[in-house]
Amino acid sequence: MYGRELEGTYGSCKTPCTIFEYEGWYCVEGSVNVNLSSSPEDLFDGVDVEEVCDVDFFTASSPINSLDELIEAVEEDPECCGEISFEKLKEMWDEFGDIPIDKNECIETGFCIWPKGTDRYDIWHWFDERCPNNLHDDLMFPDENDFNNNLIMT
């Protein structure tokens, strides 16, 4: 699938917009926010992007004004290492907690950029590489880390 250009709306005023979609990745024309939809079927002509089940995944280096620019932004960064805020990482980590894991430690359904069958530890490493400190302290046990820091300070 090469990609599509759709007409839809965004925002509370349902502002008309052009939407570029490529393999589930999408962006509203003129925006730097690149999103990943849970299902490409959620994107169709007339869609209100505020109602799409997605993850605001990364920020492109400049506004995206064409399908080719979206494809370039996605393929330029195949692991989607663009600017992801720590708040977004926390949100994604919380969502990952709802993904079922099989007896082989692989995810049973697709999640964001990872297809069904991806090893949980590969996903953990992806998060760990993007955390300010590390996965353990920042996302897995942040309250424990705060507790230990308070003990040291007192």
VEXPA-949390 format. One record per residue (C-alpha): residue number from 0; residue in three letters; x, y, z. Coordinates in nm, 4 decimals, padded with zeros to 6 digits. Example, Ala and Ser with C-alpha at 12.3 -4.5 7.8 and 13.67 -1.06 7.14 Angstrom:
BEGIN
     k     r          x          y          z
     0   ALA    01.2300   -00.4500    00.7800
     1   SER    01.3670   -00.1060    00.7140
END
This chain:
BEGIN
     k     r          x          y          z
     0   MET    00.0000    00.0000    00.0000
     1   TYR    00.1559    00.3288   -00.1061
     2   GLY   -00.0583    00.5750    00.0855
     3   ARG   -00.3688    00.7867    00.0581
     4   GLU   -00.4837    01.1438    00.0691
     5   LEU   -00.8162    01.1827    00.2480
     6   GLU   -01.0518    01.4663    00.3272
     7   GLY   -01.1724    01.4934    00.6850
     8   THR   -01.2094    01.7254    00.9825
     9   TYR   -01.0278    01.8039    01.3067
    10   GLY   -01.0870    01.9981    01.6257
    11   SER   -01.4038    02.0894    01.8121
    12   CYS   -01.5163    02.3123    01.5234
    13   LYS   -01.4729    02.0235    01.2769
    14   THR   -01.2347    02.2221    01.0598
    15   PRO   -01.2033    02.0682    00.7121
    16   CYS   -00.8577    01.9262    00.6416
    17   THR   -00.6519    01.7043    00.4166
    18   ILE   -00.5141    01.3930    00.5846
    19   PHE   -00.2161    01.1990    00.4567
    20   GLU   -00.2124    00.8278    00.5475
    21   TYR    00.0659    00.5724    00.4972
    22   GLU    00.0456    00.2204    00.6426
    23   GLY   -00.1513    00.3422    00.9444
    24   TRP    00.0652    00.6526    00.9991
    25   TYR   -00.1188    00.9758    00.9376
    26   CYS   -00.0853    01.3499    00.9625
    27   VAL   -00.3121    01.6476    00.8997
    28   GLU   -00.1721    01.8672    00.6233
    29   GLY    00.0488    02.1438    00.7664
    30   SER    00.0984    01.9675    01.1014
    31   VAL    00.4166    01.8254    01.2543
    32   ASN    00.2253    01.5706    01.4654
    33   VAL    00.2545    01.2209    01.3207
    34   ASN    00.0064    00.9700    01.4578
    35   LEU   -00.0251    00.5938    01.4336
    36   SER   -00.3815    00.4638    01.4096
    37   SER   -00.4770    00.1413    01.5821
    38   SER   -00.6426    00.0314    01.2596
    39   PRO   -00.5952    00.1848    00.9122
    40   GLU   -00.9666    00.1134    00.8548
    41   ASP   -01.0353    00.3960    01.1019
    42   LEU   -00.9116    00.6402    00.8364
    43   PHE   -01.1531    00.7138    00.5535
    44   ASP   -01.2866    01.0105    00.3577
    45   GLY   -01.4966    01.2241    00.5927
    46   VAL   -01.3247    01.1015    00.9116
    47   ASP   -01.3009    01.3285    01.2139
    48   VAL   -00.9403    01.2720    01.3271
    49   GLU   -01.0387    01.3540    01.6850
    50   GLU   -01.2357    01.0283    01.6897
    51   VAL   -00.9582    00.8035    01.5527
    52   CYS   -00.8120    00.5563    01.8023
    53   ASP   -00.4433    00.6405    01.7706
    54   VAL   -00.1159    00.7303    01.9361
    55   ASP    00.0355    01.0766    01.8819
    56   PHE    00.3646    00.9147    01.8012
    57   PHE    00.6304    01.1664    01.7043
    58   THR    00.6961    01.5205    01.5946
    59   ALA    00.8303    01.5709    01.2433
    60   SER    01.1159    01.8180    01.1996
    61   SER    00.8981    02.0434    00.9800
    62   PRO    00.5303    02.0701    00.8808
    63   ILE    00.4112    01.7908    00.6543
    64   ASN    00.2406    01.9210    00.3412
    65   SER    00.2224    01.6135    00.1179
    66   LEU    00.1935    01.2370    00.1242
    67   ASP    00.5561    01.2102    00.0098
    68   GLU    00.6667    01.4214    00.3083
    69   LEU    00.4765    01.1925    00.5472
    70   ILE    00.6353    00.8833    00.3938
    71   GLU    00.9783    01.0458    00.4161
    72   ALA    00.9235    01.1365    00.7846
    73   VAL    00.8141    00.7816    00.8716
    74   GLU    01.0813    00.6034    00.6684
    75   GLU    01.3550    00.8446    00.7770
    76   ASP    01.2989    00.7223    01.1298
    77   PRO    01.1899    00.3568    01.1000
    78   GLU    01.1949    00.3026    01.4764
    79   CYS    01.0091    00.6294    01.5279
    80   CYS    01.2787    00.7812    01.7406
    81   GLY    01.1546    01.1314    01.6727
    82   GLU    01.0756    01.3636    01.9563
    83   ILE    00.8514    01.1684    02.1910
    84   SER    00.7722    01.3468    02.5126
    85   PHE    00.8141    01.1689    02.8436
    86   GLU    00.4404    01.2154    02.9026
    87   LYS    00.3725    01.0306    02.5748
    88   LEU    00.6115    00.7520    02.6817
    89   LYS    00.4214    00.7177    03.0099
    90   GLU    00.0901    00.7037    02.8243
    91   MET    00.2232    00.4399    02.5848
    92   TRP    00.3709    00.2381    02.8738
    93   ASP    00.0319    00.2394    03.0465
    94   GLU   -00.1346    00.1198    02.7233
    95   PHE    00.1314   -00.1502    02.6841
    96   GLY    00.0296   -00.2812    03.0265
    97   ASP   -00.3064   -00.3841    02.8762
    98   ILE   -00.1511   -00.5895    02.5949
    99   PRO   -00.1719   -00.9661    02.6561
   100   ILE    00.1584   -01.1565    02.6635
   101   ASP    00.1825   -01.5259    02.5733
   102   LYS    00.3877   -01.7962    02.7493
   103   ASN    00.6836   -01.7167    02.5207
   104   GLU    00.6885   -01.3529    02.6395
   105   CYS    00.5523   -01.2249    02.3055
   106   ILE    00.2632   -00.9839    02.2577
   107   GLU   -00.0604   -01.1498    02.1481
   108   THR   -00.1895   -00.8464    01.9570
   109   GLY   -00.0203   -00.5693    01.7648
   110   PHE    00.0775   -00.2630    01.9653
   111   CYS    00.1843    00.0692    01.8083
   112   ILE    00.4736   -00.0148    01.5743
   113   TRP    00.5126   -00.3760    01.6929
   114   PRO    00.3244   -00.6612    01.5272
   115   LYS    00.1691   -00.9530    01.7102
   116   GLY    00.4449   -01.1920    01.8194
   117   THR    00.7031   -00.9258    01.9096
   118   ASP    00.9080   -01.0213    02.2157
   119   ARG    00.8114   -00.8132    02.5200
   120   TYR    01.1782   -00.7474    02.5965
   121   ASP    01.2371   -00.5910    02.2538
   122   ILE    00.9588   -00.3451    02.3364
   123   TRP    01.1027   -00.2849    02.6840
   124   HIS    01.4394   -00.2016    02.5271
   125   TRP    01.2701    00.0494    02.2942
   126   PHE    01.1166    00.2240    02.5971
   127   ASP    01.4414    00.2044    02.7944
   128   GLU    01.6331    00.3824    02.5146
   129   ARG    01.3874    00.6747    02.5296
   130   CYS    01.3559    00.7181    02.9065
   131   PRO    01.5470    01.0062    03.0664
   132   ASN    01.7035    00.7708    03.3231
   133   ASN    01.5996    00.4138    03.2513
   134   LEU    01.2870    00.2047    03.2112
   135   HIS    01.3013    00.0641    03.5652
   136   ASP    01.3186    00.3994    03.7445
   137   ASP    01.1114    00.6123    03.5073
   138   LEU    00.8213    00.3882    03.4080
   139   MET    00.8232    00.0518    03.5835
   140   PHE    00.8756    00.1663    03.9445
   141   PRO    00.8662    00.5469    03.9545
   142   ASP    00.7075    00.5589    04.3013
   143   GLU    00.9777    00.3333    04.4448
   144   ASN    01.2429    00.5616    04.2959
   145   ASP    01.0776    00.8676    04.4562
   146   PHE    01.0675    00.6828    04.7900
   147   ASN    01.4387    00.5942    04.7694
   148   ASN    01.5324    00.9511    04.6743
   149   ASN    01.3378    01.0853    04.9737
   150   LEU    01.5209    00.8453    05.2067
   151   ILE    01.8560    00.9674    05.0789
   152   MET    01.7569    01.3327    05.1183
   153   THR    01.6345    01.2980    05.4794
END
